[in-house]
Amino acid sequence: MAYSPLTFFEDFYNRAKKADHLSRLQYLDMKTYLVDDILVKVDRASMANSLEVRCPILDHKFMELAARIPSKFKLKDGQGKYIFKKMLAPLLPKDLLARRKQGFAVPLASWFRDQLKPMAADLLLGQDPLGILQASTVSFLWSQHQSRARDHSTALWTILMYRLWQKTYLNETTRSTESHG
């Protein structure tokens, strides 16, 4: 039988002991996204920097307690972690508790305008040896990004990785062919 990602997630969703949708989604999230993505990234990043990271809120006793809390106290009027924030309200500044969640995004947009600019411009705006990229489109994305008209950092990063791949492997193939020819 073929692997089905949907079936994989449905199995975890259905294993949740609580019947309400939010609790089932949280269980699914904890068993998949948290352990297979978020915690792996934290572990790799911390080990790469010789850091020991602890996640006290993920302590199994705390997680079991949180799982027993009715969903109406976890999500209230669109506010997530409602009861947790209420508990911390006397201890933390109000603006910190009200702040939007933010991840650890790589600052690609600024890198393309600063540190990576010379190297990226050279590769992105240079000749594509395979002729797959449309130079005018790449140039348009680059100039829009540099002028801050639009943030094309994700697309530019993808193209940059492709161009680096070309530079690395096409040159290797060419050198290998020349030395055997």
Order of alpha helices (4+ residues) and beta strands (2+ residues): alpha-alpha-alpha-alpha-alpha-beta-beta-alpha-alpha-alpha-alpha-alpha-alpha-alpha
